[in-house]
């Protein structure tokens, strides 16, 4: 990782004030996704970090984790597994619920998506409070696979989300605010 790469990608992310509610500064990644050099640098950053780790699958968290996860799976030559909200997967599923600021939500995976003993990298665009990431790691563990790392384009450090990810799972964020 170079500071130049991180700064370049960071410069392509725009702030949207008061979205989705007043007082929030939303980090809009659509501007870096449309930038071919910015998007390439993101995928290269994570590919370089994990190229020699014998990763079997990238598990992308709905929905923006699909964007980065699928591209990274292609680059690393691994399979891609979507982690979805309830009712979106047609086969038999495993579920993991987690707490949100106001309520709960659930992630699901096809029961046969990942074989026991396989090495998995969990990917999403944002690490905030850590609830979704923690649930994703628990869900992968239900398959008998091992989560090697949880990776994020952006981490909002003041929310302490990485504290919810088990300490034996490496946590990698490209950009930390």
Chimera marker file (.cmm) of the C-alpha trace (Angstrom):
<marker_set name="trace">
<marker id="1" x="0.000" y="0.000" z="0.000" r="1" g="1" b="0" radius="0.5"/>
<marker id="2" x="1.250" y="3.407" z="-0.826" r="1" g="1" b="0" radius="0.5"/>
<marker id="3" x="0.079" y="6.650" z="0.691" r="1" g="1" b="0" radius="0.5"/>
<marker id="4" x="-0.265" y="7.944" z="-2.872" r="1" g="1" b="0" radius="0.5"/>
<marker id="5" x="-2.764" y="5.190" z="-3.756" r="1" g="1" b="0" radius="0.5"/>
<marker id="6" x="-4.832" y="5.723" z="-0.618" r="1" g="1" b="0" radius="0.5"/>
<marker id="7" x="-4.821" y="9.496" z="-1.097" r="1" g="1" b="0" radius="0.5"/>
<marker id="8" x="-5.815" y="9.095" z="-4.754" r="1" g="1" b="0" radius="0.5"/>
<marker id="9" x="-8.788" y="6.864" z="-3.911" r="1" g="1" b="0" radius="0.5"/>
<marker id="10" x="-9.759" y="9.069" z="-0.972" r="1" g="1" b="0" radius="0.5"/>
<marker id="11" x="-9.797" y="12.112" z="-3.278" r="1" g="1" b="0" radius="0.5"/>
<marker id="12" x="-12.409" y="10.379" z="-5.454" r="1" g="1" b="0" radius="0.5"/>
<marker id="13" x="-14.877" y="9.865" z="-2.581" r="1" g="1" b="0" radius="0.5"/>
<marker id="14" x="-17.239" y="12.752" z="-2.023" r="1" g="1" b="0" radius="0.5"/>
<marker id="15" x="-19.009" y="13.874" z="1.112" r="1" g="1" b="0" radius="0.5"/>
<marker id="16" x="-22.766" y="14.365" z="0.991" r="1" g="1" b="0" radius="0.5"/>
<marker id="17" x="-23.940" y="16.489" z="3.911" r="1" g="1" b="0" radius="0.5"/>
<marker id="18" x="-27.122" y="15.619" z="5.812" r="1" g="1" b="0" radius="0.5"/>
<marker id="19" x="-27.668" y="12.262" z="4.075" r="1" g="1" b="0" radius="0.5"/>
<marker id="20" x="-29.594" y="10.137" z="4.847" r="1" g="1" b="0" radius="0.5"/>
<marker id="21" x="-30.552" y="12.368" z="7.797" r="1" g="1" b="0" radius="0.5"/>
<marker id="22" x="-29.514" y="15.788" z="9.062" r="1" g="1" b="0" radius="0.5"/>
<marker id="23" x="-26.153" y="15.783" z="10.806" r="1" g="1" b="0" radius="0.5"/>
<marker id="24" x="-24.686" y="12.831" z="8.880" r="1" g="1" b="0" radius="0.5"/>
<marker id="25" x="-21.781" y="13.231" z="6.462" r="1" g="1" b="0" radius="0.5"/>
<marker id="26" x="-22.273" y="10.384" z="3.978" r="1" g="1" b="0" radius="0.5"/>
<marker id="27" x="-19.181" y="9.011" z="2.208" r="1" g="1" b="0" radius="0.5"/>
<marker id="28" x="-20.395" y="8.580" z="-1.385" r="1" g="1" b="0" radius="0.5"/>
<marker id="29" x="-18.347" y="5.932" z="-3.205" r="1" g="1" b="0" radius="0.5"/>
<marker id="30" x="-20.212" y="6.156" z="-6.518" r="1" g="1" b="0" radius="0.5"/>
<marker id="31" x="-17.674" y="8.768" z="-7.580" r="1" g="1" b="0" radius="0.5"/>
<marker id="32" x="-14.738" y="6.369" z="-7.101" r="1" g="1" b="0" radius="0.5"/>
<marker id="33" x="-16.605" y="3.500" z="-8.757" r="1" g="1" b="0" radius="0.5"/>
<marker id="34" x="-17.079" y="5.500" z="-11.948" r="1" g="1" b="0" radius="0.5"/>
<marker id="35" x="-13.386" y="6.425" z="-12.005" r="1" g="1" b="0" radius="0.5"/>
<marker id="36" x="-11.607" y="3.554" z="-13.783" r="1" g="1" b="0" radius="0.5"/>
<marker id="37" x="-8.242" y="4.329" z="-12.157" r="1" g="1" b="0" radius="0.5"/>
<marker id="38" x="-9.756" y="4.695" z="-8.693" r="1" g="1" b="0" radius="0.5"/>
<marker id="39" x="-11.711" y="1.440" z="-8.952" r="1" g="1" b="0" radius="0.5"/>
<marker id="40" x="-8.651" y="-0.390" z="-10.302" r="1" g="1" b="0" radius="0.5"/>
<marker id="41" x="-6.494" y="0.894" z="-7.447" r="1" g="1" b="0" radius="0.5"/>
<marker id="42" x="-8.991" y="-0.385" z="-4.872" r="1" g="1" b="0" radius="0.5"/>
<marker id="43" x="-9.029" y="-3.893" z="-6.330" r="1" g="1" b="0" radius="0.5"/>
<marker id="44" x="-5.243" y="-3.912" z="-6.791" r="1" g="1" b="0" radius="0.5"/>
<marker id="45" x="-4.758" y="-2.772" z="-3.181" r="1" g="1" b="0" radius="0.5"/>
<marker id="46" x="-6.669" y="-5.748" z="-1.770" r="1" g="1" b="0" radius="0.5"/>
<marker id="47" x="-5.373" y="-8.214" z="-4.380" r="1" g="1" b="0" radius="0.5"/>
<marker id="48" x="-1.776" y="-7.309" z="-3.543" r="1" g="1" b="0" radius="0.5"/>
<marker id="49" x="-2.493" y="-7.770" z="0.161" r="1" g="1" b="0" radius="0.5"/>
<marker id="50" x="-4.092" y="-11.231" z="-0.197" r="1" g="1" b="0" radius="0.5"/>
<marker id="51" x="-2.613" y="-12.701" z="-3.386" r="1" g="1" b="0" radius="0.5"/>
<marker id="52" x="-0.441" y="-15.234" z="-1.501" r="1" g="1" b="0" radius="0.5"/>
<marker id="53" x="-2.960" y="-16.167" z="1.218" r="1" g="1" b="0" radius="0.5"/>
<marker id="54" x="-4.640" y="-19.124" z="-0.552" r="1" g="1" b="0" radius="0.5"/>
<marker id="55" x="-8.110" y="-17.604" z="-0.311" r="1" g="1" b="0" radius="0.5"/>
<marker id="56" x="-10.826" y="-19.945" z="-1.621" r="1" g="1" b="0" radius="0.5"/>
<marker id="57" x="-13.788" y="-17.551" z="-1.600" r="1" g="1" b="0" radius="0.5"/>
<marker id="58" x="-14.609" y="-13.883" z="-1.330" r="1" g="1" b="0" radius="0.5"/>
<marker id="59" x="-17.897" y="-13.382" z="0.559" r="1" g="1" b="0" radius="0.5"/>
<marker id="60" x="-19.425" y="-10.030" z="-0.399" r="1" g="1" b="0" radius="0.5"/>
<marker id="61" x="-21.933" y="-8.353" z="1.897" r="1" g="1" b="0" radius="0.5"/>
<marker id="62" x="-25.050" y="-6.981" z="0.210" r="1" g="1" b="0" radius="0.5"/>
<marker id="63" x="-24.950" y="-4.792" z="-1.702" r="1" g="1" b="0" radius="0.5"/>
<marker id="64" x="-21.799" y="-2.779" z="-2.258" r="1" g="1" b="0" radius="0.5"/>
<marker id="65" x="-19.654" y="-5.649" z="-1.005" r="1" g="1" b="0" radius="0.5"/>
<marker id="66" x="-20.819" y="-7.417" z="-4.179" r="1" g="1" b="0" radius="0.5"/>
<marker id="67" x="-19.138" y="-4.776" z="-6.352" r="1" g="1" b="0" radius="0.5"/>
<marker id="68" x="-15.723" y="-5.013" z="-4.740" r="1" g="1" b="0" radius="0.5"/>
<marker id="69" x="-15.936" y="-8.670" z="-3.774" r="1" g="1" b="0" radius="0.5"/>
<marker id="70" x="-16.769" y="-9.948" z="-7.259" r="1" g="1" b="0" radius="0.5"/>
<marker id="71" x="-13.975" y="-7.918" z="-8.852" r="1" g="1" b="0" radius="0.5"/>
<marker id="72" x="-11.495" y="-9.102" z="-6.212" r="1" g="1" b="0" radius="0.5"/>
<marker id="73" x="-12.601" y="-12.732" z="-6.641" r="1" g="1" b="0" radius="0.5"/>
<marker id="74" x="-11.933" y="-12.422" z="-10.364" r="1" g="1" b="0" radius="0.5"/>
<marker id="75" x="-8.507" y="-10.879" z="-9.749" r="1" g="1" b="0" radius="0.5"/>
<marker id="76" x="-7.503" y="-13.546" z="-7.204" r="1" g="1" b="0" radius="0.5"/>
<marker id="77" x="-9.049" y="-16.456" z="-9.122" r="1" g="1" b="0" radius="0.5"/>
<marker id="78" x="-11.416" y="-17.412" z="-6.287" r="1" g="1" b="0" radius="0.5"/>
<marker id="79" x="-15.114" y="-18.094" z="-6.035" r="1" g="1" b="0" radius="0.5"/>
<marker id="80" x="-17.542" y="-15.354" z="-5.012" r="1" g="1" b="0" radius="0.5"/>
<marker id="81" x="-20.329" y="-15.914" z="-2.476" r="1" g="1" b="0" radius="0.5"/>
<marker id="82" x="-23.055" y="-13.312" z="-1.849" r="1" g="1" b="0" radius="0.5"/>
<marker id="83" x="-24.225" y="-12.656" z="1.713" r="1" g="1" b="0" radius="0.5"/>
<marker id="84" x="-27.806" y="-11.423" z="1.313" r="1" g="1" b="0" radius="0.5"/>
<marker id="85" x="-30.729" y="-10.011" z="3.203" r="1" g="1" b="0" radius="0.5"/>
<marker id="86" x="-33.545" y="-12.493" z="3.955" r="1" g="1" b="0" radius="0.5"/>
<marker id="87" x="-35.713" y="-13.713" z="1.098" r="1" g="1" b="0" radius="0.5"/>
<marker id="88" x="-33.160" y="-13.043" z="-1.662" r="1" g="1" b="0" radius="0.5"/>
<marker id="89" x="-31.551" y="-16.492" z="-1.982" r="1" g="1" b="0" radius="0.5"/>
<marker id="90" x="-33.570" y="-19.283" z="-3.625" r="1" g="1" b="0" radius="0.5"/>
<marker id="91" x="-31.958" y="-22.311" z="-1.966" r="1" g="1" b="0" radius="0.5"/>
<marker id="92" x="-31.718" y="-23.559" z="1.607" r="1" g="1" b="0" radius="0.5"/>
<marker id="93" x="-30.004" y="-20.916" z="3.726" r="1" g="1" b="0" radius="0.5"/>
<marker id="94" x="-28.173" y="-20.307" z="6.978" r="1" g="1" b="0" radius="0.5"/>
<marker id="95" x="-28.993" y="-17.075" z="8.827" r="1" g="1" b="0" radius="0.5"/>
<marker id="96" x="-27.288" y="-14.750" z="11.275" r="1" g="1" b="0" radius="0.5"/>
<marker id="97" x="-29.107" y="-11.842" z="12.916" r="1" g="1" b="0" radius="0.5"/>
<marker id="98" x="-27.387" y="-8.751" z="14.248" r="1" g="1" b="0" radius="0.5"/>
<marker id="99" x="-28.270" y="-5.531" z="16.005" r="1" g="1" b="0" radius="0.5"/>
<marker id="100" x="-28.549" y="-2.177" z="14.324" r="1" g="1" b="0" radius="0.5"/>
<marker id="101" x="-28.752" y="1.205" z="15.990" r="1" g="1" b="0" radius="0.5"/>
<marker id="102" x="-32.557" y="0.920" z="15.895" r="1" g="1" b="0" radius="0.5"/>
<marker id="103" x="-33.573" y="-2.733" z="15.664" r="1" g="1" b="0" radius="0.5"/>
<marker id="104" x="-32.129" y="-5.854" z="14.092" r="1" g="1" b="0" radius="0.5"/>
<marker id="105" x="-31.356" y="-7.262" z="10.662" r="1" g="1" b="0" radius="0.5"/>
<marker id="106" x="-30.269" y="-10.605" z="9.241" r="1" g="1" b="0" radius="0.5"/>
<marker id="107" x="-27.773" y="-11.915" z="6.694" r="1" g="1" b="0" radius="0.5"/>
<marker id="108" x="-28.134" y="-15.214" z="4.864" r="1" g="1" b="0" radius="0.5"/>
<marker id="109" x="-25.948" y="-17.527" z="2.836" r="1" g="1" b="0" radius="0.5"/>
<marker id="110" x="-26.814" y="-20.635" z="0.842" r="1" g="1" b="0" radius="0.5"/>
<marker id="111" x="-26.220" y="-23.610" z="3.110" r="1" g="1" b="0" radius="0.5"/>
<marker id="112" x="-24.045" y="-25.259" z="0.443" r="1" g="1" b="0" radius="0.5"/>
<marker id="113" x="-22.182" y="-22.102" z="-0.679" r="1" g="1" b="0" radius="0.5"/>
<marker id="114" x="-18.883" y="-22.819" z="1.082" r="1" g="1" b="0" radius="0.5"/>
<marker id="115" x="-17.319" y="-26.154" z="1.969" r="1" g="1" b="0" radius="0.5"/>
<marker id="116" x="-16.046" y="-26.808" z="5.476" r="1" g="1" b="0" radius="0.5"/>
<marker id="117" x="-12.380" y="-25.946" z="5.943" r="1" g="1" b="0" radius="0.5"/>
<marker id="118" x="-12.228" y="-23.409" z="3.110" r="1" g="1" b="0" radius="0.5"/>
<marker id="119" x="-10.507" y="-20.027" z="3.572" r="1" g="1" b="0" radius="0.5"/>
<marker id="120" x="-12.737" y="-16.987" z="3.123" r="1" g="1" b="0" radius="0.5"/>
<marker id="121" x="-12.241" y="-13.249" z="2.902" r="1" g="1" b="0" radius="0.5"/>
<marker id="122" x="-15.308" y="-11.155" z="3.878" r="1" g="1" b="0" radius="0.5"/>
<marker id="123" x="-15.648" y="-7.868" z="1.965" r="1" g="1" b="0" radius="0.5"/>
<marker id="124" x="-17.805" y="-4.786" z="2.284" r="1" g="1" b="0" radius="0.5"/>
<marker id="125" x="-17.545" y="-1.135" z="1.386" r="1" g="1" b="0" radius="0.5"/>
<marker id="126" x="-17.902" y="0.263" z="4.916" r="1" g="1" b="0" radius="0.5"/>
<marker id="127" x="-17.035" y="-0.707" z="8.478" r="1" g="1" b="0" radius="0.5"/>
<marker id="128" x="-19.096" y="1.448" z="10.838" r="1" g="1" b="0" radius="0.5"/>
<marker id="129" x="-20.494" y="-0.084" z="14.046" r="1" g="1" b="0" radius="0.5"/>
<marker id="130" x="-19.345" y="-3.590" z="13.080" r="1" g="1" b="0" radius="0.5"/>
<marker id="131" x="-22.688" y="-5.361" z="13.414" r="1" g="1" b="0" radius="0.5"/>
<marker id="132" x="-22.947" y="-6.441" z="9.789" r="1" g="1" b="0" radius="0.5"/>
<marker id="133" x="-19.288" y="-7.499" z="9.578" r="1" g="1" b="0" radius="0.5"/>
<marker id="134" x="-19.517" y="-9.489" z="12.798" r="1" g="1" b="0" radius="0.5"/>
<marker id="135" x="-22.666" y="-11.245" z="11.569" r="1" g="1" b="0" radius="0.5"/>
<marker id="136" x="-20.965" y="-12.043" z="8.252" r="1" g="1" b="0" radius="0.5"/>
<marker id="137" x="-18.012" y="-13.662" z="10.046" r="1" g="1" b="0" radius="0.5"/>
<marker id="138" x="-20.351" y="-15.707" z="12.253" r="1" g="1" b="0" radius="0.5"/>
<marker id="139" x="-22.382" y="-16.763" z="9.211" r="1" g="1" b="0" radius="0.5"/>
<marker id="140" x="-19.278" y="-17.988" z="7.369" r="1" g="1" b="0" radius="0.5"/>
<marker id="141" x="-18.237" y="-19.902" z="10.507" r="1" g="1" b="0" radius="0.5"/>
<marker id="142" x="-21.603" y="-21.730" z="10.433" r="1" g="1" b="0" radius="0.5"/>
<marker id="143" x="-20.499" y="-23.345" z="7.155" r="1" g="1" b="0" radius="0.5"/>
<marker id="144" x="-17.359" y="-24.748" z="8.803" r="1" g="1" b="0" radius="0.5"/>
<marker id="145" x="-15.139" y="-22.427" z="6.776" r="1" g="1" b="0" radius="0.5"/>
<marker id="146" x="-12.514" y="-20.093" z="8.259" r="1" g="1" b="0" radius="0.5"/>
<marker id="147" x="-12.675" y="-16.324" z="7.826" r="1" g="1" b="0" radius="0.5"/>
<marker id="148" x="-9.108" y="-15.190" z="7.163" r="1" g="1" b="0" radius="0.5"/>
<marker id="149" x="-9.856" y="-11.465" z="7.000" r="1" g="1" b="0" radius="0.5"/>
<marker id="150" x="-12.603" y="-8.874" z="6.880" r="1" g="1" b="0" radius="0.5"/>
<marker id="151" x="-11.788" y="-6.065" z="4.458" r="1" g="1" b="0" radius="0.5"/>
<marker id="152" x="-13.362" y="-2.687" z="3.813" r="1" g="1" b="0" radius="0.5"/>
<marker id="153" x="-12.857" y="0.263" z="1.519" r="1" g="1" b="0" radius="0.5"/>
<marker id="154" x="-13.763" y="2.694" z="4.333" r="1" g="1" b="0" radius="0.5"/>
<marker id="155" x="-13.684" y="2.468" z="8.113" r="1" g="1" b="0" radius="0.5"/>
<marker id="156" x="-15.308" y="5.046" z="10.400" r="1" g="1" b="0" radius="0.5"/>
<marker id="157" x="-12.943" y="4.581" z="13.334" r="1" g="1" b="0" radius="0.5"/>
<marker id="158" x="-14.891" y="6.623" z="15.893" r="1" g="1" b="0" radius="0.5"/>
<marker id="159" x="-17.647" y="3.982" z="15.800" r="1" g="1" b="0" radius="0.5"/>
<marker id="160" x="-15.221" y="1.228" z="16.960" r="1" g="1" b="0" radius="0.5"/>
<marker id="161" x="-16.644" y="-1.369" z="14.551" r="1" g="1" b="0" radius="0.5"/>
<marker id="162" x="-13.443" y="-3.392" z="14.380" r="1" g="1" b="0" radius="0.5"/>
<marker id="163" x="-13.920" y="-4.260" z="18.065" r="1" g="1" b="0" radius="0.5"/>
<marker id="164" x="-16.915" y="-6.439" z="17.081" r="1" g="1" b="0" radius="0.5"/>
<marker id="165" x="-14.868" y="-8.534" z="14.653" r="1" g="1" b="0" radius="0.5"/>
<marker id="166" x="-13.210" y="-11.514" z="16.373" r="1" g="1" b="0" radius="0.5"/>
<marker id="167" x="-9.561" y="-10.808" z="17.199" r="1" g="1" b="0" radius="0.5"/>
<marker id="168" x="-8.332" y="-13.863" z="15.260" r="1" g="1" b="0" radius="0.5"/>
<marker id="169" x="-9.699" y="-12.353" z="12.034" r="1" g="1" b="0" radius="0.5"/>
<marker id="170" x="-7.481" y="-9.789" z="10.357" r="1" g="1" b="0" radius="0.5"/>
<marker id="171" x="-9.300" y="-6.505" z="9.706" r="1" g="1" b="0" radius="0.5"/>
<marker id="172" x="-8.062" y="-4.383" z="6.796" r="1" g="1" b="0" radius="0.5"/>
<marker id="173" x="-9.456" y="-0.985" z="5.823" r="1" g="1" b="0" radius="0.5"/>
<marker id="174" x="-8.033" y="0.928" z="2.876" r="1" g="1" b="0" radius="0.5"/>
<marker id="175" x="-9.242" y="4.305" z="4.126" r="1" g="1" b="0" radius="0.5"/>
<marker id="176" x="-9.837" y="5.224" z="7.762" r="1" g="1" b="0" radius="0.5"/>
<marker id="177" x="-11.800" y="8.339" z="8.743" r="1" g="1" b="0" radius="0.5"/>
<link id1="1" id2="2" r="1" g="1" b="0" radius="0.2"/>
<link id1="2" id2="3" r="1" g="1" b="0" radius="0.2"/>
<link id1="3" id2="4" r="1" g="1" b="0" radius="0.2"/>
<link id1="4" id2="5" r="1" g="1" b="0" radius="0.2"/>
<link id1="5" id2="6" r="1" g="1" b="0" radius="0.2"/>
<link id1="6" id2="7" r="1" g="1" b="0" radius="0.2"/>
<link id1="7" id2="8" r="1" g="1" b="0" radius="0.2"/>
<link id1="8" id2="9" r="1" g="1" b="0" radius="0.2"/>
<link id1="9" id2="10" r="1" g="1" b="0" radius="0.2"/>
<link id1="10" id2="11" r="1" g="1" b="0" radius="0.2"/>
<link id1="11" id2="12" r="1" g="1" b="0" radius="0.2"/>
<link id1="12" id2="13" r="1" g="1" b="0" radius="0.2"/>
<link id1="13" id2="14" r="1" g="1" b="0" radius="0.2"/>
<link id1="14" id2="15" r="1" g="1" b="0" radius="0.2"/>
<link id1="15" id2="16" r="1" g="1" b="0" radius="0.2"/>
<link id1="16" id2="17" r="1" g="1" b="0" radius="0.2"/>
<link id1="17" id2="18" r="1" g="1" b="0" radius="0.2"/>
<link id1="18" id2="19" r="1" g="1" b="0" radius="0.2"/>
<link id1="19" id2="20" r="1" g="1" b="0" radius="0.2"/>
<link id1="20" id2="21" r="1" g="1" b="0" radius="0.2"/>
<link id1="21" id2="22" r="1" g="1" b="0" radius="0.2"/>
<link id1="22" id2="23" r="1" g="1" b="0" radius="0.2"/>
<link id1="23" id2="24" r="1" g="1" b="0" radius="0.2"/>
<link id1="24" id2="25" r="1" g="1" b="0" radius="0.2"/>
<link id1="25" id2="26" r="1" g="1" b="0" radius="0.2"/>
<link id1="26" id2="27" r="1" g="1" b="0" radius="0.2"/>
<link id1="27" id2="28" r="1" g="1" b="0" radius="0.2"/>
<link id1="28" id2="29" r="1" g="1" b="0" radius="0.2"/>
<link id1="29" id2="30" r="1" g="1" b="0" radius="0.2"/>
<link id1="30" id2="31" r="1" g="1" b="0" radius="0.2"/>
<link id1="31" id2="32" r="1" g="1" b="0" radius="0.2"/>
<link id1="32" id2="33" r="1" g="1" b="0" radius="0.2"/>
<link id1="33" id2="34" r="1" g="1" b="0" radius="0.2"/>
<link id1="34" id2="35" r="1" g="1" b="0" radius="0.2"/>
<link id1="35" id2="36" r="1" g="1" b="0" radius="0.2"/>
<link id1="36" id2="37" r="1" g="1" b="0" radius="0.2"/>
<link id1="37" id2="38" r="1" g="1" b="0" radius="0.2"/>
<link id1="38" id2="39" r="1" g="1" b="0" radius="0.2"/>
<link id1="39" id2="40" r="1" g="1" b="0" radius="0.2"/>
<link id1="40" id2="41" r="1" g="1" b="0" radius="0.2"/>
<link id1="41" id2="42" r="1" g="1" b="0" radius="0.2"/>
<link id1="42" id2="43" r="1" g="1" b="0" radius="0.2"/>
<link id1="43" id2="44" r="1" g="1" b="0" radius="0.2"/>
<link id1="44" id2="45" r="1" g="1" b="0" radius="0.2"/>
<link id1="45" id2="46" r="1" g="1" b="0" radius="0.2"/>
<link id1="46" id2="47" r="1" g="1" b="0" radius="0.2"/>
<link id1="47" id2="48" r="1" g="1" b="0" radius="0.2"/>
<link id1="48" id2="49" r="1" g="1" b="0" radius="0.2"/>
<link id1="49" id2="50" r="1" g="1" b="0" radius="0.2"/>
<link id1="50" id2="51" r="1" g="1" b="0" radius="0.2"/>
<link id1="51" id2="52" r="1" g="1" b="0" radius="0.2"/>
<link id1="52" id2="53" r="1" g="1" b="0" radius="0.2"/>
<link id1="53" id2="54" r="1" g="1" b="0" radius="0.2"/>
<link id1="54" id2="55" r="1" g="1" b="0" radius="0.2"/>
<link id1="55" id2="56" r="1" g="1" b="0" radius="0.2"/>
<link id1="56" id2="57" r="1" g="1" b="0" radius="0.2"/>
<link id1="57" id2="58" r="1" g="1" b="0" radius="0.2"/>
<link id1="58" id2="59" r="1" g="1" b="0" radius="0.2"/>
<link id1="59" id2="60" r="1" g="1" b="0" radius="0.2"/>
<link id1="60" id2="61" r="1" g="1" b="0" radius="0.2"/>
<link id1="61" id2="62" r="1" g="1" b="0" radius="0.2"/>
<link id1="62" id2="63" r="1" g="1" b="0" radius="0.2"/>
<link id1="63" id2="64" r="1" g="1" b="0" radius="0.2"/>
<link id1="64" id2="65" r="1" g="1" b="0" radius="0.2"/>
<link id1="65" id2="66" r="1" g="1" b="0" radius="0.2"/>
<link id1="66" id2="67" r="1" g="1" b="0" radius="0.2"/>
<link id1="67" id2="68" r="1" g="1" b="0" radius="0.2"/>
<link id1="68" id2="69" r="1" g="1" b="0" radius="0.2"/>
<link id1="69" id2="70" r="1" g="1" b="0" radius="0.2"/>
<link id1="70" id2="71" r="1" g="1" b="0" radius="0.2"/>
<link id1="71" id2="72" r="1" g="1" b="0" radius="0.2"/>
<link id1="72" id2="73" r="1" g="1" b="0" radius="0.2"/>
<link id1="73" id2="74" r="1" g="1" b="0" radius="0.2"/>
<link id1="74" id2="75" r="1" g="1" b="0" radius="0.2"/>
<link id1="75" id2="76" r="1" g="1" b="0" radius="0.2"/>
<link id1="76" id2="77" r="1" g="1" b="0" radius="0.2"/>
<link id1="77" id2="78" r="1" g="1" b="0" radius="0.2"/>
<link id1="78" id2="79" r="1" g="1" b="0" radius="0.2"/>
<link id1="79" id2="80" r="1" g="1" b="0" radius="0.2"/>
<link id1="80" id2="81" r="1" g="1" b="0" radius="0.2"/>
<link id1="81" id2="82" r="1" g="1" b="0" radius="0.2"/>
<link id1="82" id2="83" r="1" g="1" b="0" radius="0.2"/>
<link id1="83" id2="84" r="1" g="1" b="0" radius="0.2"/>
<link id1="84" id2="85" r="1" g="1" b="0" radius="0.2"/>
<link id1="85" id2="86" r="1" g="1" b="0" radius="0.2"/>
<link id1="86" id2="87" r="1" g="1" b="0" radius="0.2"/>
<link id1="87" id2="88" r="1" g="1" b="0" radius="0.2"/>
<link id1="88" id2="89" r="1" g="1" b="0" radius="0.2"/>
<link id1="89" id2="90" r="1" g="1" b="0" radius="0.2"/>
<link id1="90" id2="91" r="1" g="1" b="0" radius="0.2"/>
<link id1="91" id2="92" r="1" g="1" b="0" radius="0.2"/>
<link id1="92" id2="93" r="1" g="1" b="0" radius="0.2"/>
<link id1="93" id2="94" r="1" g="1" b="0" radius="0.2"/>
<link id1="94" id2="95" r="1" g="1" b="0" radius="0.2"/>
<link id1="95" id2="96" r="1" g="1" b="0" radius="0.2"/>
<link id1="96" id2="97" r="1" g="1" b="0" radius="0.2"/>
<link id1="97" id2="98" r="1" g="1" b="0" radius="0.2"/>
<link id1="98" id2="99" r="1" g="1" b="0" radius="0.2"/>
<link id1="99" id2="100" r="1" g="1" b="0" radius="0.2"/>
<link id1="100" id2="101" r="1" g="1" b="0" radius="0.2"/>
<link id1="101" id2="102" r="1" g="1" b="0" radius="0.2"/>
<link id1="102" id2="103" r="1" g="1" b="0" radius="0.2"/>
<link id1="103" id2="104" r="1" g="1" b="0" radius="0.2"/>
<link id1="104" id2="105" r="1" g="1" b="0" radius="0.2"/>
<link id1="105" id2="106" r="1" g="1" b="0" radius="0.2"/>
<link id1="106" id2="107" r="1" g="1" b="0" radius="0.2"/>
<link id1="107" id2="108" r="1" g="1" b="0" radius="0.2"/>
<link id1="108" id2="109" r="1" g="1" b="0" radius="0.2"/>
<link id1="109" id2="110" r="1" g="1" b="0" radius="0.2"/>
<link id1="110" id2="111" r="1" g="1" b="0" radius="0.2"/>
<link id1="111" id2="112" r="1" g="1" b="0" radius="0.2"/>
<link id1="112" id2="113" r="1" g="1" b="0" radius="0.2"/>
<link id1="113" id2="114" r="1" g="1" b="0" radius="0.2"/>
<link id1="114" id2="115" r="1" g="1" b="0" radius="0.2"/>
<link id1="115" id2="116" r="1" g="1" b="0" radius="0.2"/>
<link id1="116" id2="117" r="1" g="1" b="0" radius="0.2"/>
<link id1="117" id2="118" r="1" g="1" b="0" radius="0.2"/>
<link id1="118" id2="119" r="1" g="1" b="0" radius="0.2"/>
<link id1="119" id2="120" r="1" g="1" b="0" radius="0.2"/>
<link id1="120" id2="121" r="1" g="1" b="0" radius="0.2"/>
<link id1="121" id2="122" r="1" g="1" b="0" radius="0.2"/>
<link id1="122" id2="123" r="1" g="1" b="0" radius="0.2"/>
<link id1="123" id2="124" r="1" g="1" b="0" radius="0.2"/>
<link id1="124" id2="125" r="1" g="1" b="0" radius="0.2"/>
<link id1="125" id2="126" r="1" g="1" b="0" radius="0.2"/>
<link id1="126" id2="127" r="1" g="1" b="0" radius="0.2"/>
<link id1="127" id2="128" r="1" g="1" b="0" radius="0.2"/>
<link id1="128" id2="129" r="1" g="1" b="0" radius="0.2"/>
<link id1="129" id2="130" r="1" g="1" b="0" radius="0.2"/>
<link id1="130" id2="131" r="1" g="1" b="0" radius="0.2"/>
<link id1="131" id2="132" r="1" g="1" b="0" radius="0.2"/>
<link id1="132" id2="133" r="1" g="1" b="0" radius="0.2"/>
<link id1="133" id2="134" r="1" g="1" b="0" radius="0.2"/>
<link id1="134" id2="135" r="1" g="1" b="0" radius="0.2"/>
<link id1="135" id2="136" r="1" g="1" b="0" radius="0.2"/>
<link id1="136" id2="137" r="1" g="1" b="0" radius="0.2"/>
<link id1="137" id2="138" r="1" g="1" b="0" radius="0.2"/>
<link id1="138" id2="139" r="1" g="1" b="0" radius="0.2"/>
<link id1="139" id2="140" r="1" g="1" b="0" radius="0.2"/>
<link id1="140" id2="141" r="1" g="1" b="0" radius="0.2"/>
<link id1="141" id2="142" r="1" g="1" b="0" radius="0.2"/>
<link id1="142" id2="143" r="1" g="1" b="0" radius="0.2"/>
<link id1="143" id2="144" r="1" g="1" b="0" radius="0.2"/>
<link id1="144" id2="145" r="1" g="1" b="0" radius="0.2"/>
<link id1="145" id2="146" r="1" g="1" b="0" radius="0.2"/>
<link id1="146" id2="147" r="1" g="1" b="0" radius="0.2"/>
<link id1="147" id2="148" r="1" g="1" b="0" radius="0.2"/>
<link id1="148" id2="149" r="1" g="1" b="0" radius="0.2"/>
<link id1="149" id2="150" r="1" g="1" b="0" radius="0.2"/>
<link id1="150" id2="151" r="1" g="1" b="0" radius="0.2"/>
<link id1="151" id2="152" r="1" g="1" b="0" radius="0.2"/>
<link id1="152" id2="153" r="1" g="1" b="0" radius="0.2"/>
<link id1="153" id2="154" r="1" g="1" b="0" radius="0.2"/>
<link id1="154" id2="155" r="1" g="1" b="0" radius="0.2"/>
<link id1="155" id2="156" r="1" g="1" b="0" radius="0.2"/>
<link id1="156" id2="157" r="1" g="1" b="0" radius="0.2"/>
<link id1="157" id2="158" r="1" g="1" b="0" radius="0.2"/>
<link id1="158" id2="159" r="1" g="1" b="0" radius="0.2"/>
<link id1="159" id2="160" r="1" g="1" b="0" radius="0.2"/>
<link id1="160" id2="161" r="1" g="1" b="0" radius="0.2"/>
<link id1="161" id2="162" r="1" g="1" b="0" radius="0.2"/>
<link id1="162" id2="163" r="1" g="1" b="0" radius="0.2"/>
<link id1="163" id2="164" r="1" g="1" b="0" radius="0.2"/>
<link id1="164" id2="165" r="1" g="1" b="0" radius="0.2"/>
<link id1="165" id2="166" r="1" g="1" b="0" radius="0.2"/>
<link id1="166" id2="167" r="1" g="1" b="0" radius="0.2"/>
<link id1="167" id2="168" r="1" g="1" b="0" radius="0.2"/>
<link id1="168" id2="169" r="1" g="1" b="0" radius="0.2"/>
<link id1="169" id2="170" r="1" g="1" b="0" radius="0.2"/>
<link id1="170" id2="171" r="1" g="1" b="0" radius="0.2"/>
<link id1="171" id2="172" r="1" g="1" b="0" radius="0.2"/>
<link id1="172" id2="173" r="1" g="1" b="0" radius="0.2"/>
<link id1="173" id2="174" r="1" g="1" b="0" radius="0.2"/>
<link id1="174" id2="175" r="1" g="1" b="0" radius="0.2"/>
<link id1="175" id2="176" r="1" g="1" b="0" radius="0.2"/>
<link id1="176" id2="177" r="1" g="1" b="0" radius="0.2"/>
</marker_set>
